[in-house]
Amino acid sequence: MRFAATTKVENQLNEMPVPFEGAGYRPELRESSRIAAESGDMVCTHDVEGRILSVNVAACQALGFSADELCKMTIRDLMPVDDGAGFDDYMQTLIRDGAAVGLMKIVTPGGRCLIWEYHNTLETNHESTPFVLGVARDVTDREETFQEVRRSEDYFRSIIENASDIIAIVGRDGHIRYGSPSVERVLGYTRKALAGIDSLDLIHPDDAAVTVAFLACQLADPAAVQTIELRARHQDGTWRSFEVVATNLVERGRTTAVVINARDITERKLLEAQLVQANRLGGLGRLAATVAHEFNNVLMGMQPFAELMQRPDATPEIISKGAWHINNSIQRGRRIVLDILRFSQPHVPVTATVNLGEWWESFFPEVEAVVGNMVDVVSTIPERGLYVIADRSQLSQVLSNLVANARDAMPDGGTLTIAANELQADAKFSFGVFSHPDRFVQISISDTGHGMSPEVMDRIFEPLYTTRQSGGTGLGLAVARQMLTQHGGYLFAESEAGRGSTFHLFLPKAAPPETDNAPASAPARKPAAGRLLIIDDETAIADGIAALLTQDGIEVEAITSGLLAAEAISRFRPDFVLLDFGLPDMDGGEVYARIRELDPNLAVIFATGHGDRRILHDRLNDPRTRFLQKPFEITHLLEKMVELEAGRKV
């Protein structure tokens, strides 16, 4: 860094003593010196050895020395002790170039270090001794601010370059303009490889649509700050989960780019999934006790009527009543099993456009059977005009659970009201909030029962939680909400103790089909072929099915072992095989393979109480096979037989 010098002209202009009046005085510099002095700059002169010859008032004030004191000093005396080489460089530049421009550190008597910006020239002629004329300005504040900015830049650059999160800038066109060094550590790509590529090329296809909407919303609002979770492709081809926060770079009120901060949460997501699974396993003991209690009640509901029906003096009325109660107990047991299976291994819904009016007409008899004679059912579901995207079977399962809960809330009878209607875009609800209500159809199930307290309301969707005095799995509402969520819908509840409850279902609205002619209900069809082989180790199941089908004119033979299948098929020549997958001696898959060796075209219907259909692997893709979940009704078995028979004729 350097210092500045001046001439005695400035001293005269400032009415200061002039210690040097030798040949170096040059009147032609008076005007430029006067301008420099009036500007407040520091002006001085020194000889080629660095001895100070003259200074102006501004220089004296800045340094804290008098003019006499300064004229007894050299430029080197004013510089820091450890900066001797700086003075030598300064003088060499002056002698070589005739001028020197730069920065110089100066130390005041109080020990403060100043930074001066100088512009000095070497004045020479043939009539005088060479000397240096200099003008300087104190730029200490400017330079300290600049250094602070430099330190801040270095600090933040260090943060960005060493951060574990990915920091990226995405342009309005979606292309990546900048990626922090962490990109290579987290995703395996070099920064050069990512520069300029479309950011969507890294996004999982299932997350692409929501990502496009996310960026569009961000670009539309300069003040927007959003968070999203998405999956991005690692360089090795695997997918990583990220939590992304976006803010905007704004210029003149317009978003020019989006700043992305992406945190890798893959491990966290895996841990969350493991925690969910651990929680389920932790509740296994409670679930087992609940299921045992429920099934003991189911069995006890059948036991006395079974004994009563077996008595010699049993009248047709007693037998009919006993059969009705046994059937109800079976349906109750079936619902218990299905609730457990749906919660532990939820199936992805197979959705289609459903006419709510037509669906309700077919479902209404089941509602009447569930609620009994003491509850009045009022429906305002229109026959036509309301369509939803839903899995008909799962929709029926949800309604069955809600209707059963409503019945239990009205032990002394009451009214069950079921309504459905379309929604407006500005619809508001006190029980819940969600976006775009006009895209949904609302179904409400209301009862006039005892209602629920706020404490109960807080837990009704909690798995295994029940308030039934007679027991219950506590899975019904948890499963119902799970199913609605898988449909892309919602389930809310509102209730007040002593004033009944209402459950609100919201299902995605569907456009009306081109034709809406509901198929007329028809009695169950029967297959033309008449031989069924049952392979099931539960003789009660085989005997019951055989008794019913024999009345329909179908010949049935039953065996309890997979090892007997080949001999029975060769001898009995069945048209259909009802095969239990869980045989004690052989796996159902092995029996199926043997059947195919004997007869590649024989129709096979798998029947199992196992909740996970994946155990059947690709066998269900075979057009010669069908599947039935135990327990099933005989009409469903007949339907599968008719389907297989029709497929064989094609």
C-alpha positions as CSV (number, residue, x, y, z in Angstrom):
1,M,0.0,0.0,0.0
2,R,1.2,3.5,-0.7
3,F,1.1,7.2,0.6
4,A,0.7,10.5,-1.2
5,A,2.9,13.6,-1.4
6,T,2.4,17.4,-2.1
7,T,4.3,20.5,-2.8
8,K,4.9,23.7,-0.8
9,V,2.4,25.4,-3.0
10,E,-0.4,23.7,-1.0
11,N,1.3,24.9,2.2
12,Q,1.2,28.5,1.0
13,L,-2.4,28.2,0.0
14,N,-3.2,26.9,3.5
15,E,-1.0,29.6,5.1
16,M,1.3,27.0,6.6
17,P,5.1,27.4,7.1
18,V,7.0,26.3,4.1
19,P,10.0,24.3,5.2
20,F,11.2,23.8,1.6
21,E,11.5,26.6,-0.9
22,G,14.2,25.1,-3.1
23,A,14.3,24.6,-6.8
24,G,11.4,22.1,-6.6
25,Y,8.8,24.9,-6.4
26,R,6.8,25.0,-9.6
27,P,4.2,27.8,-9.9
28,E,2.3,26.0,-12.7
29,L,1.1,23.5,-10.1
30,R,-0.7,26.2,-8.1
31,E,-4.1,25.7,-9.7
32,S,-4.2,21.9,-9.5
33,S,-2.9,22.0,-5.9
34,R,-5.5,24.6,-5.0
35,I,-8.3,22.3,-6.4
36,A,-6.9,19.3,-4.5
37,A,-6.6,21.3,-1.3
38,E,-10.2,22.6,-1.5
39,S,-11.5,19.1,-2.2
40,G,-10.4,18.0,1.2
41,D,-7.8,15.5,-0.1
42,M,-4.5,15.2,1.6
43,V,-1.6,16.8,-0.4
44,C,2.1,16.6,0.3
45,T,5.5,16.4,-1.4
46,H,8.5,14.3,-0.5
47,D,11.9,13.7,-2.1
48,V,13.2,10.5,-3.7
49,E,14.4,9.3,-0.4
50,G,11.0,9.6,1.1
51,R,11.7,12.7,3.3
52,I,8.5,14.8,3.6
53,L,8.9,18.3,2.2
54,S,5.5,19.8,2.7
55,V,1.9,18.9,3.7
56,N,-1.5,20.6,3.7
57,V,-3.9,21.0,6.6
58,A,-6.0,18.0,5.7
59,A,-3.0,15.7,5.9
60,C,-2.0,17.1,9.3
61,Q,-5.5,16.7,10.7
62,A,-5.7,13.2,9.4
63,L,-2.4,12.1,10.8
64,G,-2.5,14.0,14.1
65,F,0.9,15.6,13.5
66,S,1.9,19.2,13.0
67,A,3.5,20.3,9.7
68,D,6.8,20.8,11.4
69,E,6.7,17.3,12.9
70,L,5.8,15.8,9.6
71,C,8.6,17.6,7.7
72,K,11.1,15.9,10.0
73,M,9.8,12.5,9.1
74,T,9.9,10.2,6.1
75,I,7.1,8.3,4.4
76,R,8.6,5.1,5.8
77,D,8.1,6.4,9.4
78,L,4.3,6.7,8.8
79,M,4.0,3.1,7.6
80,P,3.6,0.0,9.8
81,V,7.0,-1.4,11.0
82,D,6.5,-4.6,9.1
83,D,5.7,-3.0,5.8
84,G,9.2,-1.8,4.8
85,A,9.1,-3.7,1.6
86,G,6.0,-1.8,0.7
87,F,7.8,1.5,0.7
88,D,10.6,0.1,-1.5
89,D,8.1,-1.2,-4.1
90,Y,6.4,2.2,-4.0
91,M,9.6,4.1,-4.8
92,Q,10.7,1.7,-7.5
93,T,7.3,2.1,-9.2
94,L,7.6,5.9,-9.1
95,I,11.2,5.9,-10.5
96,R,10.3,3.4,-13.2
97,D,7.0,4.8,-14.3
98,G,7.0,8.4,-13.1
99,A,3.8,7.8,-11.2
100,A,2.3,5.4,-8.7
101,V,-1.4,4.7,-7.9
102,G,-2.6,2.4,-5.1
103,L,-3.4,1.9,-1.4
104,M,-1.0,2.5,1.5
105,K,-1.3,1.7,5.2
106,I,-0.6,4.7,7.5
107,V,-0.2,4.6,11.3
108,T,-1.4,7.5,13.4
109,P,0.3,8.6,16.7
110,G,-2.5,6.9,18.6
111,G,-1.7,3.6,16.9
112,R,-4.7,3.5,14.6
113,C,-4.1,2.0,11.1
114,L,-5.5,4.0,8.2
115,I,-5.8,3.1,4.6
116,W,-5.1,5.8,2.1
117,E,-5.7,5.7,-1.6
118,Y,-3.1,7.8,-3.4
119,H,-2.2,9.1,-6.8
120,N,1.5,10.3,-6.9
121,T,3.7,11.7,-9.6
122,L,7.5,12.2,-9.8
123,E,8.2,15.8,-10.8
124,T,11.5,16.3,-12.6
125,N,13.1,19.0,-14.8
126,H,16.6,20.2,-15.6
127,E,16.5,23.1,-13.2
128,S,15.3,21.5,-10.0
129,T,15.8,18.5,-7.8
130,P,13.3,15.7,-8.5
131,F,10.5,15.4,-5.9
132,V,7.2,13.6,-5.6
133,L,3.8,15.4,-5.7
134,G,1.0,13.3,-4.2
135,V,-2.7,13.5,-3.5
136,A,-4.3,11.0,-1.1
137,R,-7.8,10.2,0.3
138,D,-8.7,8.2,3.4
139,V,-10.6,5.1,2.3
140,T,-10.4,3.2,5.6
141,D,-14.1,2.8,6.0
142,R,-14.6,1.8,2.4
143,E,-11.9,-0.8,2.6
144,E,-13.0,-2.3,5.9
145,T,-16.5,-2.6,4.6
146,F,-15.2,-4.2,1.4
147,Q,-13.1,-6.7,3.5
148,E,-16.2,-7.5,5.6
149,V,-18.2,-8.2,2.5
150,R,-15.4,-10.4,1.2
151,R,-15.3,-12.3,4.6
152,S,-19.1,-12.7,4.4
153,E,-18.9,-14.0,0.9
154,D,-16.2,-16.4,1.9
155,Y,-18.2,-17.5,4.9
156,F,-21.4,-18.1,2.9
157,R,-19.5,-19.7,0.1
158,S,-18.0,-22.1,2.7
159,I,-21.5,-22.8,4.0
160,I,-22.9,-23.6,0.6
161,E,-19.9,-25.7,-0.5
162,N,-19.9,-27.8,2.6
163,A,-23.7,-28.0,3.3
164,S,-25.2,-31.5,3.2
165,D,-28.4,-30.1,1.6
166,I,-28.6,-29.5,-2.1
167,I,-28.9,-25.8,-3.1
168,A,-29.9,-25.2,-6.7
169,I,-31.2,-22.4,-8.8
170,V,-33.9,-23.4,-11.4
171,G,-34.8,-21.0,-14.2
172,R,-38.3,-20.1,-15.3
173,D,-37.9,-22.7,-18.1
174,G,-37.3,-25.5,-15.5
175,H,-33.6,-25.9,-16.4
176,I,-30.9,-26.0,-13.6
177,R,-28.7,-22.9,-13.6
178,Y,-26.7,-23.7,-10.5
179,G,-26.1,-26.7,-8.3
180,S,-24.1,-26.7,-5.1
181,P,-21.2,-29.1,-4.6
182,S,-23.4,-31.3,-2.4
183,V,-25.2,-32.5,-5.6
184,E,-22.3,-34.8,-6.3
185,R,-22.3,-36.1,-2.7
186,V,-26.0,-36.6,-2.5
187,L,-27.1,-37.6,-6.0
188,G,-23.8,-38.7,-7.6
189,Y,-23.9,-36.2,-10.5
190,T,-21.1,-33.7,-11.2
191,R,-22.2,-30.1,-11.3
192,K,-21.1,-30.0,-14.9
193,A,-23.4,-32.9,-15.8
194,L,-26.4,-31.2,-14.2
195,A,-25.8,-27.7,-15.6
196,G,-28.6,-26.7,-18.0
197,I,-30.6,-29.9,-17.9
198,D,-34.4,-29.9,-17.3
199,S,-35.0,-30.5,-13.6
200,L,-38.0,-32.7,-14.4
201,D,-35.6,-35.2,-15.9
202,L,-34.5,-36.1,-12.4
203,I,-38.0,-36.4,-10.9
204,H,-39.8,-39.7,-10.3
205,P,-42.6,-40.1,-13.0
206,D,-45.2,-40.4,-10.2
207,D,-44.1,-37.1,-8.8
208,A,-43.7,-35.2,-12.0
209,A,-47.3,-33.8,-12.2
210,V,-47.2,-32.4,-8.6
211,T,-43.7,-31.0,-9.2
212,V,-44.9,-29.1,-12.3
213,A,-47.8,-27.7,-10.3
214,F,-45.4,-26.8,-7.5
215,L,-43.0,-24.8,-9.8
216,A,-45.9,-23.1,-11.6
217,C,-47.3,-21.9,-8.3
218,Q,-43.9,-20.7,-7.2
219,L,-43.3,-18.8,-10.4
220,A,-46.7,-17.2,-10.3
221,D,-46.2,-15.6,-6.9
222,P,-42.9,-13.7,-6.3
223,A,-43.4,-13.9,-2.6
224,A,-44.2,-17.6,-2.5
225,V,-42.4,-20.0,-0.1
226,Q,-43.4,-23.6,-0.6
227,T,-42.5,-27.0,0.7
228,I,-42.9,-30.3,-1.1
229,E,-41.7,-34.0,-0.8
230,L,-40.6,-35.7,-4.0
231,R,-38.3,-38.4,-5.3
232,A,-35.2,-37.7,-7.4
233,R,-33.1,-40.2,-9.4
234,H,-29.6,-40.9,-8.1
235,Q,-26.8,-41.3,-10.6
236,D,-26.8,-45.1,-9.9
237,G,-30.5,-45.4,-10.9
238,T,-32.0,-45.6,-7.4
239,W,-34.6,-43.1,-6.1
240,R,-34.0,-40.8,-3.2
241,S,-36.7,-38.9,-1.2
242,F,-36.3,-35.2,-0.7
243,E,-38.0,-32.5,1.3
244,V,-37.8,-29.4,-0.9
245,V,-38.2,-25.7,0.1
246,A,-38.4,-23.1,-2.6
247,T,-38.1,-19.3,-2.6
248,N,-37.8,-16.9,-5.5
249,L,-35.2,-14.7,-7.0
250,V,-37.1,-11.5,-7.9
251,E,-36.1,-8.6,-10.2
252,R,-38.4,-5.7,-10.7
253,G,-41.3,-7.5,-9.1
254,R,-40.9,-10.5,-11.4
255,T,-39.6,-14.0,-10.5
256,T,-36.4,-14.6,-12.6
257,A,-35.5,-18.0,-11.0
258,V,-36.4,-20.3,-8.1
259,V,-33.9,-21.1,-5.4
260,I,-34.3,-24.7,-4.2
261,N,-33.1,-26.2,-1.0
262,A,-33.5,-30.0,-1.0
263,R,-32.8,-32.2,2.0
264,D,-32.3,-35.9,1.6
265,I,-34.9,-37.6,3.8
266,T,-34.6,-41.1,2.4
267,E,-33.3,-42.6,5.6
268,R,-36.0,-40.8,7.6
269,K,-38.7,-42.1,5.4
270,L,-37.4,-45.6,5.8
271,L,-37.3,-45.2,9.6
272,E,-40.8,-43.8,9.6
273,A,-42.0,-46.9,7.6
274,Q,-40.2,-49.1,10.1
275,L,-41.8,-47.2,13.0
276,V,-45.2,-47.7,11.5
277,Q,-44.6,-51.4,11.1
278,A,-43.2,-51.6,14.7
279,N,-46.3,-49.8,16.0
280,R,-48.5,-52.3,14.2
281,L,-46.5,-55.2,15.6
282,G,-46.6,-53.6,19.1
283,G,-50.4,-53.6,18.9
284,L,-50.5,-57.3,17.8
285,G,-51.0,-58.5,21.4
286,R,-54.0,-56.1,21.9
287,L,-55.3,-57.1,18.5
288,A,-55.1,-60.8,19.3
289,A,-57.0,-60.3,22.5
290,T,-59.6,-58.2,20.8
291,V,-60.1,-60.7,18.0
292,A,-60.4,-63.6,20.4
293,H,-63.0,-61.7,22.4
294,E,-65.0,-60.9,19.2
295,F,-64.9,-64.3,17.8
296,N,-65.9,-65.9,21.0
297,N,-68.9,-63.7,20.9
298,V,-69.6,-64.7,17.3
299,L,-69.4,-68.4,18.2
300,M,-71.5,-67.9,21.2
301,G,-74.1,-66.2,19.1
302,M,-74.4,-69.4,17.0
303,Q,-73.9,-72.1,19.6
304,P,-77.4,-72.0,21.3
305,F,-79.3,-71.8,18.1
306,A,-77.3,-74.7,16.6
307,E,-78.2,-76.8,19.6
308,L,-81.8,-75.7,19.4
309,M,-82.1,-76.6,15.7
310,Q,-80.6,-80.1,16.4
311,R,-83.4,-81.1,18.9
312,P,-85.9,-83.6,17.6
313,D,-88.8,-81.3,18.5
314,A,-87.5,-78.3,16.6
315,T,-90.3,-76.6,14.6
316,P,-89.8,-75.0,11.2
317,E,-90.1,-71.6,13.0
318,I,-87.3,-72.4,15.4
319,I,-85.1,-73.7,12.6
320,S,-85.8,-70.5,10.6
321,K,-85.1,-68.2,13.5
322,G,-81.9,-70.2,14.3
323,A,-80.7,-70.0,10.8
324,W,-81.3,-66.2,10.7
325,H,-79.2,-65.7,13.9
326,I,-76.4,-68.0,12.7
327,N,-76.3,-66.2,9.4
328,N,-76.0,-62.8,11.2
329,S,-73.2,-64.2,13.4
330,I,-71.4,-65.4,10.3
331,Q,-71.7,-61.9,8.7
332,R,-70.4,-60.3,11.9
333,G,-67.4,-62.7,11.9
334,R,-66.8,-61.9,8.3
335,R,-66.7,-58.2,9.0
336,I,-64.2,-58.7,11.8
337,V,-61.9,-60.6,9.6
338,L,-62.2,-58.2,6.7
339,D,-61.5,-55.2,9.0
340,I,-58.3,-56.8,10.2
341,L,-57.1,-57.8,6.8
342,R,-57.9,-54.4,5.3
343,F,-56.1,-52.5,8.0
344,S,-53.0,-54.8,8.0
345,Q,-52.7,-55.2,4.3
346,P,-54.8,-52.5,2.6
347,H,-55.7,-53.2,-1.0
348,V,-55.3,-50.6,-3.7
349,P,-58.9,-49.8,-4.8
350,V,-59.9,-50.8,-8.3
351,T,-61.9,-47.6,-9.2
352,A,-64.5,-47.0,-11.8
353,T,-67.3,-44.5,-12.4
354,V,-70.1,-45.4,-10.0
355,N,-73.7,-44.1,-10.2
356,L,-74.5,-43.5,-6.6
357,G,-78.2,-43.9,-7.0
358,E,-77.9,-47.3,-8.7
359,W,-75.3,-48.4,-6.2
360,W,-77.5,-47.4,-3.3
361,E,-80.4,-49.3,-4.7
362,S,-78.4,-52.5,-4.7
363,F,-76.8,-51.8,-1.3
364,F,-80.0,-50.8,0.5
365,P,-81.1,-54.4,1.4
366,E,-77.8,-54.9,3.2
367,V,-78.4,-51.7,5.2
368,E,-81.8,-52.9,6.2
369,A,-80.4,-56.3,7.3
370,V,-77.7,-54.5,9.4
371,V,-80.0,-52.0,11.2
372,G,-82.9,-54.4,11.9
373,N,-86.5,-53.4,12.6
374,M,-86.0,-50.7,15.3
375,V,-84.2,-48.2,13.1
376,D,-85.9,-46.2,10.3
377,V,-83.7,-45.6,7.2
378,V,-84.2,-42.3,5.3
379,S,-82.3,-41.8,2.1
380,T,-82.1,-38.6,-0.1
381,I,-79.7,-40.1,-2.6
382,P,-81.0,-39.3,-6.1
383,E,-81.5,-42.2,-8.5
384,R,-79.5,-40.4,-11.3
385,G,-77.1,-37.5,-11.6
386,L,-74.5,-38.3,-9.0
387,Y,-71.3,-40.1,-10.1
388,V,-68.1,-40.8,-8.1
389,I,-64.8,-42.5,-8.8
390,A,-64.8,-45.4,-6.4
391,D,-64.2,-49.1,-5.9
392,R,-67.8,-50.4,-5.5
393,S,-66.8,-53.2,-3.1
394,Q,-64.8,-50.9,-0.8
395,L,-67.5,-48.3,-0.9
396,S,-69.9,-50.9,0.4
397,Q,-67.5,-52.0,3.1
398,V,-67.1,-48.4,4.4
399,L,-70.8,-47.8,4.4
400,S,-71.4,-51.2,6.2
401,N,-69.0,-50.2,9.0
402,L,-70.6,-46.7,9.4
403,V,-74.2,-48.2,9.3
404,A,-73.2,-50.8,11.9
405,N,-71.8,-48.1,14.2
406,A,-74.9,-46.0,13.8
407,R,-77.1,-49.0,14.7
408,D,-75.1,-49.6,17.9
409,A,-75.4,-45.9,18.8
410,M,-79.2,-46.3,18.8
411,P,-79.9,-49.4,21.0
412,D,-83.5,-48.2,21.6
413,G,-84.2,-47.4,17.9
414,G,-84.0,-44.2,16.0
415,T,-83.5,-42.8,12.5
416,L,-80.6,-43.3,10.1
417,T,-80.4,-40.6,7.4
418,I,-78.2,-41.1,4.4
419,A,-77.7,-38.2,1.9
420,A,-75.5,-37.3,-1.0
421,N,-75.0,-34.1,-3.0
422,E,-72.6,-32.2,-5.2
423,L,-70.6,-29.3,-3.7
424,Q,-69.8,-25.7,-4.8
425,A,-66.3,-24.4,-5.1
426,D,-66.8,-22.0,-2.1
427,A,-68.3,-24.7,0.2
428,K,-67.1,-24.5,3.8
429,F,-67.4,-27.0,6.6
430,S,-67.1,-26.7,10.3
431,F,-65.8,-30.2,10.7
432,G,-62.8,-30.2,8.2
433,V,-61.0,-28.3,5.5
434,F,-59.8,-29.4,2.1
435,S,-59.1,-27.9,-1.3
436,H,-61.4,-27.7,-4.3
437,P,-64.7,-29.1,-2.7
438,D,-66.4,-28.8,-6.1
439,R,-64.3,-31.8,-7.3
440,F,-66.0,-34.1,-4.7
441,V,-69.4,-35.6,-3.9
442,Q,-70.4,-35.6,-0.3
443,I,-72.2,-38.6,1.3
444,S,-73.4,-38.0,4.9
445,I,-74.6,-40.8,7.3
446,S,-76.4,-39.3,10.4
447,D,-78.0,-41.1,13.4
448,T,-80.1,-40.0,16.3
449,G,-78.1,-42.0,18.8
450,H,-76.2,-41.1,22.0
451,G,-73.5,-39.2,20.2
452,M,-69.8,-38.9,21.4
453,S,-67.9,-36.7,23.8
454,P,-65.0,-34.6,22.7
455,E,-62.6,-37.0,24.3
456,V,-64.0,-39.9,22.3
457,M,-64.1,-37.8,19.1
458,D,-60.3,-37.2,19.4
459,R,-59.7,-41.0,19.2
460,I,-62.4,-42.5,16.9
461,F,-60.0,-43.0,14.0
462,E,-57.3,-44.5,16.2
463,P,-56.8,-48.3,15.4
464,L,-58.0,-50.7,18.1
465,Y,-59.9,-48.0,19.9
466,T,-63.5,-48.9,20.7
467,T,-66.2,-47.7,23.1
468,R,-68.6,-50.6,22.5
469,Q,-69.5,-52.2,25.8
470,S,-70.1,-55.4,23.9
471,G,-66.7,-55.2,22.4
472,G,-65.4,-54.6,18.9
473,T,-62.1,-54.6,17.0
474,G,-61.8,-50.9,17.0
475,L,-60.6,-51.1,13.4
476,G,-63.8,-50.1,11.5
477,L,-63.3,-46.3,11.4
478,A,-59.6,-46.6,10.9
479,V,-60.2,-48.9,7.9
480,A,-62.9,-46.6,6.6
481,R,-60.6,-43.5,6.7
482,Q,-57.8,-45.6,5.2
483,M,-60.0,-46.6,2.2
484,L,-61.2,-43.0,1.7
485,T,-57.7,-41.7,1.7
486,Q,-56.6,-44.4,-0.9
487,H,-59.5,-43.1,-3.1
488,G,-58.1,-39.6,-2.9
489,G,-61.1,-38.6,-0.7
490,Y,-61.7,-37.7,2.9
491,L,-63.7,-38.8,6.0
492,F,-64.8,-36.5,8.7
493,A,-67.0,-36.8,11.8
494,E,-69.1,-34.4,13.9
495,S,-71.0,-35.4,17.0
496,E,-72.3,-34.1,20.3
497,A,-73.1,-36.2,23.3
498,G,-76.8,-36.9,23.4
499,R,-77.5,-35.5,20.0
500,G,-76.3,-38.1,17.5
501,S,-73.4,-38.3,15.1
502,T,-72.8,-37.6,11.4
503,F,-70.0,-39.0,9.3
504,H,-69.2,-37.2,6.1
505,L,-67.5,-39.0,3.1
506,F,-66.0,-37.1,0.3
507,L,-65.3,-39.0,-2.9
508,P,-63.8,-37.7,-6.2
509,K,-66.6,-36.6,-8.5
510,A,-66.9,-38.4,-11.9
511,A,-68.3,-37.1,-15.2
512,P,-71.6,-38.8,-16.2
513,P,-71.1,-41.7,-18.6
514,E,-72.4,-41.3,-22.1
515,T,-75.1,-43.8,-21.3
516,D,-76.5,-44.4,-17.9
517,N,-78.8,-47.4,-18.1
518,A,-78.5,-49.3,-14.8
519,P,-78.5,-53.0,-15.4
520,A,-81.6,-54.8,-14.2
521,S,-81.1,-57.1,-11.3
522,A,-81.3,-60.7,-12.2
523,P,-81.2,-63.9,-10.2
524,A,-77.9,-65.7,-9.9
525,R,-77.1,-67.7,-13.0
526,K,-76.0,-71.3,-12.9
527,P,-73.3,-73.0,-15.0
528,A,-74.4,-75.4,-17.7
529,A,-71.7,-77.9,-16.6
530,G,-72.5,-79.8,-13.5
531,R,-69.4,-81.3,-11.8
532,L,-67.5,-79.5,-9.0
533,L,-64.5,-81.0,-7.1
534,I,-63.8,-79.4,-3.7
535,I,-60.3,-79.8,-2.3
536,D,-60.5,-78.4,1.3
537,D,-59.4,-80.0,4.6
538,E,-62.4,-78.4,6.4
539,T,-65.1,-81.0,6.0
540,A,-67.8,-78.7,7.4
541,I,-67.0,-76.2,4.5
542,A,-67.2,-78.9,1.9
543,D,-70.3,-80.5,3.3
544,G,-72.1,-77.2,3.5
545,I,-71.2,-76.2,-0.1
546,A,-72.1,-79.6,-1.4
547,A,-75.5,-79.5,0.3
548,L,-76.4,-76.2,-1.3
549,L,-75.1,-76.9,-4.8
550,T,-76.8,-80.3,-4.9
551,Q,-80.1,-78.5,-4.6
552,D,-79.1,-76.5,-7.7
553,G,-78.5,-79.7,-9.6
554,I,-74.7,-79.6,-9.4
555,E,-72.9,-82.8,-8.6
556,V,-70.2,-82.3,-6.0
557,E,-67.3,-84.5,-4.7
558,A,-65.0,-83.4,-1.9
559,I,-61.5,-84.5,-0.8
560,T,-59.5,-83.2,2.1
561,S,-55.9,-83.8,0.8
562,G,-53.9,-82.4,-2.1
563,L,-52.3,-85.8,-2.6
564,L,-55.7,-87.2,-3.6
565,A,-56.3,-84.6,-6.3
566,A,-54.9,-86.5,-9.2
567,E,-56.8,-89.6,-8.6
568,A,-60.1,-87.7,-8.0
569,I,-59.7,-85.7,-11.2
570,S,-59.0,-88.8,-13.2
571,R,-62.0,-90.6,-11.8
572,F,-64.6,-87.8,-11.2
573,R,-63.8,-85.8,-14.3
574,P,-64.9,-82.4,-12.8
575,D,-65.8,-79.3,-14.8
576,F,-64.6,-77.0,-12.0
577,V,-62.2,-77.4,-9.0
578,L,-62.7,-75.3,-5.8
579,L,-59.2,-75.4,-4.3
580,D,-58.3,-74.2,-0.8
581,F,-54.8,-72.7,-0.9
582,G,-54.0,-73.6,2.7
583,L,-54.0,-77.4,2.7
584,P,-52.1,-79.2,5.4
585,D,-50.3,-81.7,3.3
586,M,-49.4,-79.7,0.2
587,D,-49.2,-76.1,-0.7
588,G,-52.1,-75.0,-2.9
589,G,-49.7,-73.9,-5.6
590,E,-48.2,-77.4,-5.8
591,V,-51.7,-78.9,-6.2
592,Y,-52.5,-76.3,-8.9
593,A,-49.4,-77.3,-10.8
594,R,-50.4,-81.0,-10.7
595,I,-53.9,-80.1,-11.9
596,R,-52.4,-78.3,-14.9
597,E,-50.3,-81.3,-15.7
598,L,-53.5,-83.5,-15.8
599,D,-55.7,-81.0,-17.5
600,P,-54.4,-77.7,-18.8
601,N,-57.9,-76.3,-19.4
602,L,-59.6,-77.3,-16.2
603,A,-61.3,-74.3,-14.5
604,V,-59.9,-73.7,-11.0
605,I,-61.3,-71.4,-8.3
606,F,-58.9,-70.6,-5.4
607,A,-60.6,-70.1,-2.0
608,T,-58.6,-68.9,1.0
609,G,-59.0,-67.2,4.3
610,H,-55.6,-65.6,3.9
611,G,-55.8,-61.9,3.5
612,D,-52.9,-61.4,1.1
613,R,-53.7,-62.3,-2.4
614,R,-50.0,-62.0,-3.3
615,I,-49.5,-65.6,-2.1
616,L,-51.2,-66.6,-5.4
617,H,-48.5,-64.8,-7.4
618,D,-49.3,-64.7,-11.1
619,R,-51.8,-67.6,-11.0
620,L,-54.7,-65.1,-10.9
621,N,-53.5,-63.8,-14.3
622,D,-54.4,-67.1,-15.8
623,P,-57.9,-66.8,-17.5
624,R,-58.7,-70.3,-16.3
625,T,-58.6,-69.3,-12.6
626,R,-60.6,-67.2,-10.3
627,F,-60.4,-66.2,-6.6
628,L,-62.8,-66.2,-3.6
629,Q,-62.1,-64.7,-0.2
630,K,-63.5,-66.9,2.6
631,P,-66.2,-66.7,3.8
632,F,-68.2,-66.3,0.6
633,E,-71.8,-66.8,-0.4
634,I,-72.8,-69.6,-2.8
635,T,-74.1,-67.0,-5.3
636,H,-70.5,-65.7,-5.6
637,L,-69.2,-69.2,-6.3
638,L,-71.8,-69.7,-9.0
639,E,-70.9,-66.4,-10.6
640,K,-67.2,-67.5,-10.8
641,M,-68.2,-70.8,-12.3
642,V,-70.4,-69.1,-15.0
643,E,-67.5,-66.7,-15.8
644,L,-65.0,-69.5,-16.3
645,E,-67.5,-71.5,-18.4
646,A,-68.1,-68.4,-20.6
647,G,-64.4,-67.9,-21.0
648,R,-63.9,-71.5,-22.0
649,K,-66.4,-71.2,-24.8
650,V,-64.8,-68.1,-26.3
